[in-house]
Amino acid sequence: KIKTINIDQLKCSIIDKGIVFIEDSPHFQYVQNNKKPYIEYINKNIGYKLQEDHYPESFEKLINNFDKNFNDKRVKKSFIIINKSNVILDGLHRASILKSIGSESIECLQI
């Protein structure tokens, strides 16, 4: 189900911290230019509890190329995926960027 959610209601799961709001994540801190917590988080967990490409270089590229108004009808829309408790299952990097640039709500795919 596609829902528009207030960004302040979105939460995320952080290894060894549990469920937190976006602004309390190392991801959001990174976008706010406090990069150390995210880099430490990735270095501690990559290849063990994190299996995907979450390296700071990839995140930096996403930040620098991010366009919140991108809309190409030829490409499938990339929703932030959340569960029924508004916990982000996929899209925390994008949600952190959106919160950082002042978005108040996000269109999410709730599963």
MMTF fields as JSON, N, C-alpha, C and O atoms, coordinates in Angstrom:
{
  "mmtfVersion": "1.0.0",
  "mmtfProducer": "UNKNOWN",
  "numBonds": 443,
  "numAtoms": 444,
  "numGroups": 111,
  "numChains": 1,
  "numModels": 1,
  "chainsPerModel": [1],
  "groupsPerChain": [111],
  "chainIdList": ["A"],
  "bondAtomList": [4, 2, 8, 6, 12, 10, 16, 14, 20, 18, 24, 22, 28, 26, 32, 30, 36, 34, 40, 38, 44, 42, 48, 46, 52, 50, 56, 54, 60, 58, 64, 62, 68, 66, 72, 70, 76, 74, 80, 78, 84, 82, 88, 86, 92, 90, 96, 94, 100, 98, 104, 102, 108, 106, 112, 110, 116, 114, 120, 118, 124, 122, 128, 126, 132, 130, 136, 134, 140, 138, 144, 142, 148, 146, 152, 150, 156, 154, 160, 158, 164, 162, 168, 166, 172, 170, 176, 174, 180, 178, 184, 182, 188, 186, 192, 190, 196, 194, 200, 198, 204, 202, 208, 206, 212, 210, 216, 214, 220, 218, 224, 222, 228, 226, 232, 230, 236, 234, 240, 238, 244, 242, 248, 246, 252, 250, 256, 254, 260, 258, 264, 262, 268, 266, 272, 270, 276, 274, 280, 278, 284, 282, 288, 286, 292, 290, 296, 294, 300, 298, 304, 302, 308, 306, 312, 310, 316, 314, 320, 318, 324, 322, 328, 326, 332, 330, 336, 334, 340, 338, 344, 342, 348, 346, 352, 350, 356, 354, 360, 358, 364, 362, 368, 366, 372, 370, 376, 374, 380, 378, 384, 382, 388, 386, 392, 390, 396, 394, 400, 398, 404, 402, 408, 406, 412, 410, 416, 414, 420, 418, 424, 422, 428, 426, 432, 430, 436, 434, 440, 438],
  "bondOrderList": [1, 1, 1, 1, 1, 1, 1, 1, 1, 1, 1, 1, 1, 1, 1, 1, 1, 1, 1, 1, 1, 1, 1, 1, 1, 1, 1, 1, 1, 1, 1, 1, 1, 1, 1, 1, 1, 1, 1, 1, 1, 1, 1, 1, 1, 1, 1, 1, 1, 1, 1, 1, 1, 1, 1, 1, 1, 1, 1, 1, 1, 1, 1, 1, 1, 1, 1, 1, 1, 1, 1, 1, 1, 1, 1, 1, 1, 1, 1, 1, 1, 1, 1, 1, 1, 1, 1, 1, 1, 1, 1, 1, 1, 1, 1, 1, 1, 1, 1, 1, 1, 1, 1, 1, 1, 1, 1, 1, 1, 1],
  "groupList": [{"groupName": "LYS", "atomNameList": ["N", "CA", "C", "O"], "elementList": ["N", "C", "C", "O"], "formalChargeList": [0, 0, 0, 0], "bondAtomList": [1, 0, 2, 1, 3, 2], "bondOrderList": [1, 1, 2], "singleLetterCode": "K", "chemCompType": "L-PEPTIDE LINKING"}, {"groupName": "ILE", "atomNameList": ["N", "CA", "C", "O"], "elementList": ["N", "C", "C", "O"], "formalChargeList": [0, 0, 0, 0], "bondAtomList": [1, 0, 2, 1, 3, 2], "bondOrderList": [1, 1, 2], "singleLetterCode": "I", "chemCompType": "L-PEPTIDE LINKING"}, {"groupName": "THR", "atomNameList": ["N", "CA", "C", "O"], "elementList": ["N", "C", "C", "O"], "formalChargeList": [0, 0, 0, 0], "bondAtomList": [1, 0, 2, 1, 3, 2], "bondOrderList": [1, 1, 2], "singleLetterCode": "T", "chemCompType": "L-PEPTIDE LINKING"}, {"groupName": "ASN", "atomNameList": ["N", "CA", "C", "O"], "elementList": ["N", "C", "C", "O"], "formalChargeList": [0, 0, 0, 0], "bondAtomList": [1, 0, 2, 1, 3, 2], "bondOrderList": [1, 1, 2], "singleLetterCode": "N", "chemCompType": "L-PEPTIDE LINKING"}, {"groupName": "ASP", "atomNameList": ["N", "CA", "C", "O"], "elementList": ["N", "C", "C", "O"], "formalChargeList": [0, 0, 0, 0], "bondAtomList": [1, 0, 2, 1, 3, 2], "bondOrderList": [1, 1, 2], "singleLetterCode": "D", "chemCompType": "L-PEPTIDE LINKING"}, {"groupName": "GLN", "atomNameList": ["N", "CA", "C", "O"], "elementList": ["N", "C", "C", "O"], "formalChargeList": [0, 0, 0, 0], "bondAtomList": [1, 0, 2, 1, 3, 2], "bondOrderList": [1, 1, 2], "singleLetterCode": "Q", "chemCompType": "L-PEPTIDE LINKING"}, {"groupName": "LEU", "atomNameList": ["N", "CA", "C", "O"], "elementList": ["N", "C", "C", "O"], "formalChargeList": [0, 0, 0, 0], "bondAtomList": [1, 0, 2, 1, 3, 2], "bondOrderList": [1, 1, 2], "singleLetterCode": "L", "chemCompType": "L-PEPTIDE LINKING"}, {"groupName": "CYS", "atomNameList": ["N", "CA", "C", "O"], "elementList": ["N", "C", "C", "O"], "formalChargeList": [0, 0, 0, 0], "bondAtomList": [1, 0, 2, 1, 3, 2], "bondOrderList": [1, 1, 2], "singleLetterCode": "C", "chemCompType": "L-PEPTIDE LINKING"}, {"groupName": "SER", "atomNameList": ["N", "CA", "C", "O"], "elementList": ["N", "C", "C", "O"], "formalChargeList": [0, 0, 0, 0], "bondAtomList": [1, 0, 2, 1, 3, 2], "bondOrderList": [1, 1, 2], "singleLetterCode": "S", "chemCompType": "L-PEPTIDE LINKING"}, {"groupName": "GLY", "atomNameList": ["N", "CA", "C", "O"], "elementList": ["N", "C", "C", "O"], "formalChargeList": [0, 0, 0, 0], "bondAtomList": [1, 0, 2, 1, 3, 2], "bondOrderList": [1, 1, 2], "singleLetterCode": "G", "chemCompType": "PEPTIDE LINKING"}, {"groupName": "VAL", "atomNameList": ["N", "CA", "C", "O"], "elementList": ["N", "C", "C", "O"], "formalChargeList": [0, 0, 0, 0], "bondAtomList": [1, 0, 2, 1, 3, 2], "bondOrderList": [1, 1, 2], "singleLetterCode": "V", "chemCompType": "L-PEPTIDE LINKING"}, {"groupName": "PHE", "atomNameList": ["N", "CA", "C", "O"], "elementList": ["N", "C", "C", "O"], "formalChargeList": [0, 0, 0, 0], "bondAtomList": [1, 0, 2, 1, 3, 2], "bondOrderList": [1, 1, 2], "singleLetterCode": "F", "chemCompType": "L-PEPTIDE LINKING"}, {"groupName": "GLU", "atomNameList": ["N", "CA", "C", "O"], "elementList": ["N", "C", "C", "O"], "formalChargeList": [0, 0, 0, 0], "bondAtomList": [1, 0, 2, 1, 3, 2], "bondOrderList": [1, 1, 2], "singleLetterCode": "E", "chemCompType": "L-PEPTIDE LINKING"}, {"groupName": "PRO", "atomNameList": ["N", "CA", "C", "O"], "elementList": ["N", "C", "C", "O"], "formalChargeList": [0, 0, 0, 0], "bondAtomList": [1, 0, 2, 1, 3, 2], "bondOrderList": [1, 1, 2], "singleLetterCode": "P", "chemCompType": "L-PEPTIDE LINKING"}, {"groupName": "HIS", "atomNameList": ["N", "CA", "C", "O"], "elementList": ["N", "C", "C", "O"], "formalChargeList": [0, 0, 0, 0], "bondAtomList": [1, 0, 2, 1, 3, 2], "bondOrderList": [1, 1, 2], "singleLetterCode": "H", "chemCompType": "L-PEPTIDE LINKING"}, {"groupName": "TYR", "atomNameList": ["N", "CA", "C", "O"], "elementList": ["N", "C", "C", "O"], "formalChargeList": [0, 0, 0, 0], "bondAtomList": [1, 0, 2, 1, 3, 2], "bondOrderList": [1, 1, 2], "singleLetterCode": "Y", "chemCompType": "L-PEPTIDE LINKING"}, {"groupName": "ARG", "atomNameList": ["N", "CA", "C", "O"], "elementList": ["N", "C", "C", "O"], "formalChargeList": [0, 0, 0, 0], "bondAtomList": [1, 0, 2, 1, 3, 2], "bondOrderList": [1, 1, 2], "singleLetterCode": "R", "chemCompType": "L-PEPTIDE LINKING"}, {"groupName": "ALA", "atomNameList": ["N", "CA", "C", "O"], "elementList": ["N", "C", "C", "O"], "formalChargeList": [0, 0, 0, 0], "bondAtomList": [1, 0, 2, 1, 3, 2], "bondOrderList": [1, 1, 2], "singleLetterCode": "A", "chemCompType": "L-PEPTIDE LINKING"}],
  "groupTypeList": [0, 1, 0, 2, 1, 3, 1, 4, 5, 6, 0, 7, 8, 1, 1, 4, 0, 9, 1, 10, 11, 1, 12, 4, 8, 13, 14, 11, 5, 15, 10, 5, 3, 3, 0, 0, 13, 15, 1, 12, 15, 1, 3, 0, 3, 1, 9, 15, 0, 6, 5, 12, 4, 14, 15, 13, 12, 8, 11, 12, 0, 6, 1, 3, 3, 11, 4, 0, 3, 11, 3, 4, 0, 16, 10, 0, 0, 8, 11, 1, 1, 1, 3, 0, 8, 3, 10, 1, 6, 4, 9, 6, 14, 16, 17, 8, 1, 6, 0, 8, 1, 9, 8, 12, 8, 1, 12, 7, 6, 5, 1],
  "groupIdList": [1, 2, 3, 4, 5, 6, 7, 8, 9, 10, 11, 12, 13, 14, 15, 16, 17, 18, 19, 20, 21, 22, 23, 24, 25, 26, 27, 28, 29, 30, 31, 32, 33, 34, 35, 36, 37, 38, 39, 40, 41, 42, 43, 44, 45, 46, 47, 48, 49, 50, 51, 52, 53, 54, 55, 56, 57, 58, 59, 60, 61, 62, 63, 64, 65, 66, 67, 68, 69, 70, 71, 72, 73, 74, 75, 76, 77, 78, 79, 80, 81, 82, 83, 84, 85, 86, 87, 88, 89, 90, 91, 92, 93, 94, 95, 96, 97, 98, 99, 100, 101, 102, 103, 104, 105, 106, 107, 108, 109, 110, 111],
  "secStructList": [7, 3, 3, 3, 3, 3, 4, 4, 4, 7, 3, 3, 3, 3, 6, 6, 6, 3, 3, 3, 3, 4, 4, 4, 1, 2, 2, 2, 2, 2, 2, 6, 6, 7, 7, 2, 2, 2, 2, 2, 2, 2, 2, 2, 2, 5, 6, 6, 6, 5, 7, 1, 7, 7, 7, 2, 2, 2, 2, 2, 2, 2, 2, 2, 2, 7, 7, 6, 6, 7, 7, 7, 6, 6, 1, 7, 7, 7, 7, 3, 3, 3, 7, 6, 6, 7, 3, 3, 3, 3, 7, 2, 2, 2, 2, 2, 2, 2, 2, 2, 6, 6, 7, 7, 3, 3, 3, 3, 3, 3, 7],
  "xCoordList": [0.852, 0.0, 0.899, 1.836, 0.619, 1.388, 0.762, -0.435, 1.609, 1.146, 2.1, 3.306, 1.556, 2.379, 2.526, 1.541, 3.776, 4.081, 4.865, 5.758, 4.529, 5.325, 6.718, 6.855, 7.737, 9.105, 9.532, 10.369, 8.97, 9.323, 8.737, 9.106, 7.831, 7.256, 8.026, 7.774, 8.96, 9.715, 10.834, 11.494, 11.025, 12.066, 12.948, 12.63, 14.042, 14.95, 15.57, 15.585, 16.071, 16.723, 18.238, 18.793, 18.887, 20.328, 20.955, 20.56, 21.927, 22.595, 23.127, 23.755, 22.871, 23.297, 22.614, 22.942, 21.667, 20.918, 19.426, 18.703, 18.966, 17.546, 16.825, 17.408, 15.55, 14.711, 14.866, 14.656, 15.236, 15.437, 14.8, 14.517, 14.584, 14.118, 15.275, 16.442, 14.945, 15.964, 17.045, 18.233, 16.644, 17.636, 18.619, 19.649, 18.303, 19.201, 20.075, 20.783, 20.022, 20.815, 22.167, 22.293, 23.172, 24.454, 24.318, 25.115, 23.328, 23.073, 22.711, 23.252, 21.784, 21.384, 22.542, 22.753, 23.284, 24.436, 25.44, 26.035, 25.625, 26.55, 26.11, 26.924, 24.831, 24.303, 24.445, 24.581, 24.413, 24.57, 26.047, 26.378, 26.912, 28.361, 29.077, 30.207, 28.433, 29.084, 29.317, 28.532, 30.382, 30.585, 31.161, 30.984, 31.836, 32.533, 31.622, 31.985, 30.449, 29.605, 29.205, 29.178, 28.9, 28.512, 29.695, 29.553, 30.848, 32.042, 32.384, 32.708, 32.318, 32.585, 31.545, 31.877, 30.28, 29.184, 29.409, 29.264, 29.76, 30.0, 31.215, 31.151, 32.302, 33.534, 33.332, 33.917, 32.522, 32.27, 31.393, 31.551, 30.47, 29.443, 29.501, 28.817, 30.283, 30.288, 30.846, 31.861, 30.167, 30.592, 30.182, 30.37, 29.626, 29.196, 27.69, 26.941, 27.252, 25.817, 25.248, 24.031, 26.114, 25.714, 26.352, 27.568, 25.561, 26.078, 26.064, 26.682, 25.381, 25.249, 26.314, 27.041, 26.395, 27.365, 26.887, 26.097, 27.368, 27.012, 28.23, 28.231, 29.248, 30.479, 30.235, 29.396, 30.965, 30.785, 30.913, 30.23, 31.773, 31.936, 30.632, 30.277, 29.933, 28.653, 27.599, 26.808, 27.59, 26.634, 26.921, 25.997, 28.18, 28.574, 28.09, 27.599, 28.233, 27.786, 26.267, 25.768, 25.545, 24.089, 23.706, 22.816, 24.371, 24.096, 24.335, 23.502, 25.467, 25.852, 24.977, 24.838, 24.387, 23.573, 22.078, 21.281, 21.695, 20.302, 19.423, 19.752, 18.301, 17.32, 15.95, 15.388, 15.419, 14.145, 12.992, 11.941, 13.169, 12.113, 12.282, 11.542, 13.262, 13.501, 12.242, 11.663, 11.831, 10.636, 10.79, 10.528, 11.206, 11.374, 10.375, 10.519, 9.386, 8.316, 8.826, 8.143, 10.035, 10.612, 11.244, 11.531, 11.461, 12.132, 11.134, 10.353, 11.168, 10.287, 10.57, 11.73, 9.518, 9.673, 10.317, 9.948, 11.259, 11.986, 11.423, 11.854, 10.474, 9.829, 10.728, 11.572, 10.534, 11.059, 10.118, 8.905, 10.642, 9.808, 9.788, 10.831, 8.576, 8.4, 7.475, 6.735, 7.532, 6.575, 5.401, 5.329, 4.505, 3.304, 3.612, 2.767, 4.825, 5.238, 6.05, 6.657, 6.053, 6.799, 8.314, 9.037, 8.785, 10.225, 10.687, 10.119, 11.715, 12.238, 12.927, 13.818, 12.487, 13.098, 14.11, 15.087, 13.867, 14.795, 14.625, 13.51, 15.746, 15.692, 16.142, 15.863, 16.833, 17.264, 18.223, 18.157, 19.103, 20.024, 19.239, 19.506, 18.272, 17.456, 16.595, 16.466, 16.013, 15.182, 16.016, 15.54, 17.236, 18.125, 18.415, 18.433, 18.639, 18.885, 17.635, 17.719, 16.477, 15.226, 14.956, 14.551, 15.18, 14.991, 15.972, 15.613, 17.179, 18.218, 17.891, 18.245, 17.219, 16.902, 15.526, 15.041, 14.906, 13.689, 12.381, 11.324, 12.42, 11.159, 10.368, 10.921, 9.094, 8.242, 7.501, 7.129, 7.288, 6.601, 7.238, 7.871, 7.045, 7.616, 6.542, 5.803, 6.468, 5.586, 6.309, 7.384, 5.708, 6.327, 5.474, 4.267, 6.122, 5.435, 5.42, 6.461, 4.228, 4.103, 3.747, 2.767, 4.563, 4.296, 4.036, 3.793],
  "yCoordList": [-1.174, 0.0, 1.239, 1.328, 2.174, 3.408, 4.428, 4.707, 4.981, 5.937, 7.118, 6.965, 8.287, 9.456, 9.569, 9.681, 9.537, 9.507, 10.763, 11.19, 11.345, 12.44, 11.888, 10.868, 12.557, 12.043, 11.87, 11.02, 12.659, 12.547, 11.303, 10.968, 10.617, 9.382, 8.146, 7.042, 8.327, 7.183, 6.804, 7.659, 5.498, 4.969, 4.024, 3.673, 3.629, 2.695, 1.767, 2.06, 0.659, -0.311, -0.145, -0.295, 0.165, 0.362, -0.757, -0.996, -1.433, -2.552, -2.087, -1.034, -2.873, -2.634, -1.444, -1.118, -0.784, 0.324, 0.03, 0.515, -0.767, -1.055, -0.072, 0.473, 0.145, 1.015, 2.457, 2.751, 3.342, 4.764, 5.614, 5.124, 6.884, 7.819, 8.154, 8.028, 8.578, 8.866, 9.797, 9.555, 10.857, 11.84, 11.275, 11.889, 10.112, 9.47, 8.397, 7.665, 8.31, 7.296, 7.864, 9.068, 7.001, 7.466, 7.937, 8.75, 7.435, 7.827, 9.306, 10.042, 9.729, 11.136, 12.02, 13.105, 11.559, 12.326, 12.539, 13.611, 11.519, 11.627, 12.741, 13.559, 12.764, 13.792, 15.18, 16.175, 15.242, 16.506, 16.888, 17.835, 16.143, 16.387, 15.937, 16.354, 15.096, 14.422, 12.989, 12.09, 12.789, 11.545, 10.403, 9.238, 10.712, 9.684, 8.545, 7.38, 8.84, 7.734, 6.754, 5.544, 7.263, 6.387, 5.539, 4.335, 6.159, 5.432, 4.332, 3.214, 4.63, 3.619, 2.505, 1.329, 2.883, 1.908, 0.945, -0.267, 1.48, 0.65, -0.234, -1.44, 0.335, -0.442, -1.571, -2.644, -1.349, -2.366, -3.502, -4.647, -3.203, -4.174, -4.701, -5.677, -4.101, -4.528, -5.949, -6.291, -6.749, -8.131, -9.063, -10.276, -8.505, -9.315, -9.162, -10.113, -7.999, -7.744, -6.917, -6.858, -6.281, -5.549, -6.221, -6.412, -6.579, -7.294, -6.471, -6.864, -5.356, -4.564, -3.479, -3.257, -2.809, -1.733, -0.49, 0.297, -0.332, 0.829, 1.702, 2.5, 1.559, 2.311, 3.809, 4.254, 4.595, 6.051, 6.659, 7.635, 6.101, 6.641, 6.531, 7.446, 5.43, 5.237, 6.192, 6.755, 6.371, 7.284, 8.716, 9.48, 9.071, 10.417, 10.671, 11.755, 9.67, 9.787, 9.982, 10.799, 9.234, 9.377, 10.786, 11.408, 11.281, 12.637, 13.672, 14.549, 13.564, 14.563, 14.533, 15.548, 13.379, 13.246, 13.193, 12.971, 13.391, 13.221, 14.32, 15.504, 13.908, 14.852, 14.402, 13.433, 15.111, 14.683, 14.783, 14.181, 15.529, 15.681, 14.769, 14.881, 13.86, 12.955, 12.15, 11.54, 12.16, 11.425, 11.016, 11.805, 9.805, 9.264, 8.124, 7.08, 8.32, 7.32, 5.989, 4.969, 6.004, 4.767, 3.913, 2.735, 4.511, 3.82, 3.612, 4.505, 2.436, 2.128, 3.092, 3.336, 3.638, 4.548, 3.8, 2.667, 4.437, 3.833, 4.347, 5.382, 3.624, 4.012, 3.704, 2.81, 4.451, 4.07, 2.968, 3.175, 1.816, 0.688, 0.623, 0.62, 0.57, 0.544, -0.595, -1.135, -0.951, -1.929, -1.183, 0.043, -1.905, -1.293, -0.407, 0.382, -0.535, 0.308, 1.514, 2.21, 1.754, 2.872, 2.738, 3.734, 1.493, 1.237, 1.017, 0.206, 1.744, 1.651, 0.296, -0.086, -0.41, -1.684, -1.495, -2.236, -0.499, -0.156, 1.323, 1.803, 2.038, 3.441, 4.408, 5.603, 3.916, 4.798, 5.879, 7.014, 5.553, 6.563, 7.683, 8.864, 7.304, 8.296, 9.098, 10.314, 8.423, 9.114, 10.112, 11.2, 9.751, 10.655, 11.909, 13.015, 11.733, 12.881, 13.747, 14.969, 13.124, 13.875, 14.681, 15.841, 14.061, 14.784, 15.948, 17.035, 15.727, 16.752, 17.975, 19.099, 17.755, 18.878, 19.481, 20.335, 19.031, 19.673, 19.053, 19.657, 17.864, 17.211, 16.907, 16.431, 17.183, 16.951, 15.627, 15.057, 15.139, 13.86, 13.096, 13.669, 11.774, 10.898, 9.919, 9.378, 9.7, 8.665, 7.323, 7.105, 6.45, 5.165, 3.997, 4.125, 2.884, 1.628, 0.848, 0.4, 0.693, -0.022, -1.472, -1.766, -2.377, -3.814, -4.496, -5.702],
  "zCoordList": [0.0, 0.0, 0.0, 0.793, -0.871, -0.948, 0.001, -0.061, 0.888, 1.89, 1.943, 1.751, 2.202, 2.459, 3.972, 4.702, 4.427, 5.856, 6.236, 5.505, 7.374, 7.914, 8.212, 8.887, 7.713, 7.831, 9.29, 9.59, 10.186, 11.599, 12.258, 13.384, 11.573, 12.102, 11.644, 12.128, 10.717, 10.206, 11.164, 11.754, 11.299, 12.172, 11.357, 10.221, 11.956, 11.28, 12.316, 13.511, 11.834, 12.7, 12.559, 11.471, 13.671, 13.683, 14.509, 15.65, 13.925, 14.589, 15.946, 16.053, 16.956, 18.34, 19.009, 20.15, 18.325, 18.926, 18.947, 19.817, 17.985, 17.894, 16.987, 16.051, 17.278, 16.459, 16.955, 18.132, 16.033, 16.37, 15.269, 14.176, 15.571, 14.552, 13.612, 13.983, 12.404, 11.385, 11.92, 11.706, 12.613, 13.056, 14.079, 14.355, 14.64, 15.6, 14.957, 15.65, 13.636, 12.921, 12.487, 12.269, 12.362, 11.827, 10.376, 9.908, 9.683, 8.296, 8.206, 7.381, 9.071, 9.077, 9.539, 8.998, 10.532, 11.002, 9.87, 9.755, 9.042, 7.914, 6.962, 6.533, 6.641, 5.739, 6.367, 5.655, 7.693, 8.408, 8.579, 9.292, 7.918, 7.903, 9.177, 9.432, 9.969, 11.094, 10.617, 10.918, 9.886, 9.144, 9.962, 9.606, 11.033, 11.808, 12.306, 12.145, 12.906, 13.391, 12.278, 12.504, 11.095, 9.987, 9.531, 9.314, 9.387, 8.941, 9.943, 9.542, 11.223, 12.257, 12.214, 12.363, 12.008, 11.925, 10.767, 10.924, 9.615, 8.437, 8.653, 8.411, 9.098, 9.303, 10.302, 10.149, 11.31, 12.333, 11.801, 12.224, 10.88, 10.506, 9.075, 8.768, 8.196, 6.791, 6.667, 7.274, 5.88, 5.668, 6.78, 6.684, 7.832, 8.97, 9.148, 8.924, 9.541, 9.71, 8.568, 8.39, 7.799, 6.604, 5.41, 5.384, 4.427, 3.269, 1.989, 1.0, 1.991, 0.774, 0.724, 1.693, -0.418, -0.603, 0.139, -0.383, 1.332, 2.15, 2.416, 3.354, 1.612, 1.855, 1.762, 0.978, 2.562, 2.538, 1.144, 0.836, 0.301, -1.052, -1.846, -2.59, -1.69, -2.378, -1.824, -2.581, -0.518, 0.113, -0.332, -0.613, -0.394, -0.834, -2.265, -2.58, -3.114, -4.507, -4.561, -5.335, -3.742, -3.688, -3.232, -3.811, -2.209, -1.702, -2.794, -3.022, -3.461, -4.464, -5.71, -6.393, -6.014, -7.224, -6.935, -7.847, -5.701, -5.311, -5.893, -5.817, -6.474, -7.011, -6.525, -7.035, -5.538, -4.954, -5.94, -5.721, -7.016, -8.012, -9.216, -10.194, -9.146, -10.273, -10.553, -9.655, -11.806, -12.202, -13.658, -14.566, -13.868, -15.205, -15.353, -14.717, -16.174, -16.334, -16.894, -16.8, -17.48, -18.02, -16.933, -17.148, -15.756, -14.657, -13.524, -13.199, -12.935, -11.814, -10.655, -10.322, -10.043, -8.91, -7.744, -7.437, -7.118, -6.01, -4.683, -4.174, -4.142, -2.894, -1.699, -1.755, -0.631, 0.675, 1.142, 1.176, 1.499, 1.904, 3.429, 4.083, 3.976, 5.428, 5.829, 5.007, 7.115, 7.627, 8.278, 8.202, 8.902, 9.484, 10.686, 11.108, 11.241, 12.37, 11.916, 12.73, 10.604, 10.004, 10.144, 10.152, 10.254, 10.283, 8.845, 8.114, 8.456, 7.097, 6.902, 7.66, 5.867, 5.499, 4.374, 4.274, 3.532, 2.454, 2.135, 1.929, 2.096, 1.724, 2.804, 2.713, 3.826, 4.909, 4.421, 4.893, 3.496, 2.97, 2.281, 2.505, 1.443, 0.741, 1.717, 1.578, 2.697, 3.682, 4.49, 4.811, 4.812, 5.553, 4.739, 5.278, 3.45, 2.57, 2.497, 2.615, 2.305, 2.212, 3.485, 3.417, 4.639, 5.902, 5.987, 6.438, 5.564, 5.622, 4.765, 5.12, 3.646, 2.754, 3.049, 2.306, 4.135, 4.598, 4.156, 4.341, 3.578, 3.214, 4.482, 5.473, 4.438, 5.603, 5.529, 6.555, 4.315, 4.149, 2.998, 2.111, 3.043, 2.017, 1.581, 2.403, 0.283, -0.237, -0.059, -0.617, 0.712, 1.054, 0.57, 0.363, 0.401, 0.119, 1.431, 1.911, 2.002, 3.273, 2.99, 2.305, 3.531, 3.33, 4.647, 4.68]
}
